[in-house]
Amino acid sequence: MLITISGLPGSGKTTVAQLVARTLDLEHVYAGDIFRKQAEVQGLTLEEYQRRAETDHSIDRALDDQMRSRAKRGNAVLEGRLAAFMAEAAGVKALRVFLDASEAVRAERIAGREGGGKGERLREIQAREASDARRYREIYGVDYHDPTHYDLVLHSDGRSPADLAAEIVEHARRTR
């Protein structure tokens, strides 16, 4: 079984993906961890590496190669903005999930997790989303926000991670 969980920053992807993986006894593969390890190997901070990724598409391609490779092995929850596209590119059938939440909720979640003010976090996520969307269109010609790419689109405002994970697990078991 392969499940991909994509979504916007602060939508609850990581928490939900961990719960789904634990419930179904699957490995949780987080694109963000791979990206951070790549930055570390390069001797760069995360922020420096993200800036470099703006113009050096080999950074995204290296991450995506790893995600495609992992998708081929199955038995995992792949988490990342392009996870659904990487599974598809690998020729692997997956349950493709997209988590969404309002900007205000996402900014509040990120501020609670990382500190800083909600206004500051909102500006950061808007800039990050614009950067990601631009890069993904340039590299792959995809809009990961388009709900037609997913089997299940869930809005996480006002819903607990456990609730969202239970819905994904139920859907995965039904559609096996």
C-alpha positions in Angstrom: 0.0 0.0 0.0 1.2 3.5 -0.8 -0.4 6.7 0.4 0.8 10.1 -0.5 -0.1 13.1 1.6 0.4 16.6 0.1 -0.7 20.0 1.2 0.2 23.5 2.1 2.6 24.5 4.9 0.8 24.2 8.2 -2.1 22.1 6.9 -1.2 19.2 9.2 0.6 17.0 6.8 3.3 15.7 9.1 1.1 14.9 12.1 -1.6 13.3 10.0 1.0 11.3 7.9 2.6 10.0 11.1 -0.7 8.9 12.5 -1.7 7.1 9.2 1.7 5.4 8.9 1.5 4.2 12.6 -2.1 3.0 12.2 -1.4 1.0 9.0 2.1 -0.1 10.1 3.8 1.7 7.1 7.0 3.7 6.9 6.6 7.5 7.0 8.8 9.1 4.4 9.0 12.9 4.8 10.3 14.9 1.9 11.2 17.7 4.3 13.7 15.4 6.1 15.3 14.5 2.9 15.6 18.1 1.9 17.1 19.0 5.3 19.7 16.2 5.0 20.6 17.4 1.5 21.2 20.9 2.9 23.3 19.5 5.7 25.5 17.5 3.3 26.0 20.7 1.3 27.0 22.6 4.5 24.2 25.0 4.2 21.4 26.2 6.5 17.9 25.3 5.5 17.2 28.9 4.5 20.4 29.1 2.3 19.5 25.8 0.7 15.9 26.9 0.0 17.2 30.1 -1.7 19.6 28.1 -3.8 16.7 25.8 -4.8 15.0 28.9 -6.4 17.5 28.8 -9.2 19.2 25.4 -9.0 16.6 22.9 -10.1 19.0 20.0 -9.5 18.1 20.4 -5.8 14.4 19.6 -6.3 15.2 16.9 -8.9 17.5 15.1 -6.4 14.8 15.1 -3.7 12.2 14.0 -6.2 14.4 11.2 -7.5 14.6 9.9 -3.9 10.8 10.1 -3.5 10.2 8.3 -6.8 12.6 5.6 -5.8 10.9 5.1 -2.4 7.5 5.1 -4.0 8.4 2.1 -6.1 9.0 0.0 -3.0 5.5 0.7 -1.7 4.4 0.1 1.9 4.8 3.7 2.9 3.2 7.1 3.5 5.0 9.6 1.4 4.6 13.1 2.6 5.5 16.1 0.6 4.0 18.7 -1.7 4.8 16.7 -4.8 4.5 13.2 -3.3 1.4 12.4 -5.4 3.2 13.4 -8.6 6.3 11.4 -7.7 4.3 8.2 -7.1 2.6 8.8 -10.5 6.0 9.5 -12.2 7.3 6.2 -10.7 4.3 4.4 -12.2 3.0 3.4 -8.8 -0.7 3.3 -7.8 -1.3 5.3 -4.6 -4.0 6.8 -2.6 -3.3 10.5 -3.2 -4.4 12.8 -0.4 -4.3 16.6 -0.2 -4.7 18.5 3.1 -5.9 22.1 3.0 -6.5 24.7 5.6 -7.1 28.4 5.6 -4.1 30.8 5.7 -5.1 32.1 9.1 -5.2 28.6 10.6 -1.9 27.6 8.9 -0.1 30.7 10.1 -1.4 30.2 13.6 -0.2 26.5 13.6 3.3 27.4 12.3 3.6 30.3 14.8 2.6 27.9 17.6 5.1 25.3 16.5 8.1 27.6 15.5 7.4 30.8 17.3 7.0 34.3 15.9 3.9 36.3 15.2 1.0 35.0 13.0 1.4 38.0 10.6 5.1 37.2 10.1 4.4 33.5 9.6 1.6 34.3 7.1 4.0 36.4 5.0 6.5 33.6 5.1 4.1 30.9 4.0 2.7 33.1 1.2 6.3 33.6 -0.1 7.2 30.0 0.3 4.0 28.8 -1.5 4.6 31.3 -4.4 8.2 30.1 -4.7 7.2 26.4 -4.6 4.4 26.9 -7.1 6.7 28.7 -9.5 9.5 26.1 -9.2 7.1 23.1 -9.7 5.6 24.7 -12.8 9.0 25.4 -14.2 10.4 22.0 -13.5 7.4 19.7 -14.0 4.6 21.8 -15.4 2.3 20.9 -12.4 0.1 22.8 -10.1 0.1 20.8 -6.9 -2.8 22.9 -5.6 -5.2 21.5 -8.2 -7.6 19.2 -6.4 -8.3 17.1 -9.5 -4.8 15.5 -9.0 -6.0 13.8 -5.7 -8.3 11.0 -4.7 -9.2 12.7 -1.3 -9.1 16.4 -0.5 -9.5 17.2 3.2 -9.9 20.5 4.9 -8.2 20.5 8.3 -9.6 23.7 9.8 -11.4 22.7 13.0 -10.6 19.0 12.6 -8.2 17.0 14.8 -5.3 15.2 13.2 -6.7 11.9 14.6 -10.0 12.6 12.8 -8.3 13.3 9.5 -6.0 10.2 9.8 -9.0 8.0 10.6 -10.8 9.2 7.4 -7.7 8.5 5.3 -7.2 5.1 6.8 -10.8 4.2 6.3 -10.6 5.4 2.7 -7.4 3.4 2.1 -8.9 0.2 3.5 -12.0 0.6 1.4 -10.1 1.2 -1.9 -7.4 -1.4 -1.5 
